[in-house]
Amino acid sequence: MKKVKYYYNTSSLRYEKVEETWKSWLLRAFGFLCATMVFGFVIVVIAFKFLDSPKEKALKREIAQLELLFEQMNNKAMLYEKVLGSLQDRDKNIYRSIFEAEPLPDNLRKAGVGGANRYKDLENLSNSKLITETAQRIDQVGRELYVQSKSYDEIIDLLHRKEEMLMSIPAIQPISNKDLRHIASGFGSRIHPIYKTRRMHTGLDFSAPTGSDVYATGKGRVVKVEKLGRGYGLHVIINHGYSYQTLYAHLSSTKVKVGQWVNRGDIIGKVGSSGTSTAPHLHYEVIKNGTKINPVNFFFNDVSPAEYEQIVELASRHSQSFD
């Protein structure tokens, strides 16, 4: 039942019934509608601010997962940096030292990239700092890995060249132990067996029976096969490259010719007593950069430490040479 409203009329001094017009009703309805809208707006604002829709909840879960993924990627990038740092350290201080190569400069290893900001598009994203740092880290590791791979390619090339060098440098006795009687004379000032004066003996004399095999002490190319009436007699010179040559003198016969390539251990001739010689033996020389040096330092491939010490002791005796 609709309530009847009255108001006190001060003119008639009596209560009179309130007659509601359509204007007043419309005004009241409009006021109610406005209040409802304001209230609804406040409710919506509060709901959007403090309450998440199912879609927003799903998006937030996805963002959290992505943040965790980026964090894990960042941690992996840090681990890769440590592993790469270890590889770079070994490359610099071990591998390149072994092969006598210049270390790569740090600015080349870091492989910096100049120019425009490559990560500008990431700056406006949420969590842009995390995303940008991860992208920069991964890119930097990738660049340094590329430089390191090129460095290893260079080291492999050095290894192949070092292997060739190790095969070429004189490293064995030119006479087998089974044929060797003794080292008659070493490197240094010795009494000449014919002239009986003290002269520089520029090699080692290996006493062995005539016809004993003489071996190339390293890989190389024969550059001289010559027979003289005096001096070295029938002798062979091998160029090993890397500034090394070896000379084998007083041979009775040869098994090689000029221009022929030989490997370490190949038979190049036979022991004899040709030229200025007083007994069958091999006179052996090692020449480095045109200078004759002590061959005793080049027998490290086929003798034990004890045998090497014995050779050094025998070669150092101030005895008379055989040539």
Summary of the structure (lengths in Angstrom):
residues: 323
radius of gyration: 48.3
end to end distance: 148.2
largest distance: 168.8
contacts: 891
relative contact order: 0.09
helix: 43%
strand: 23%
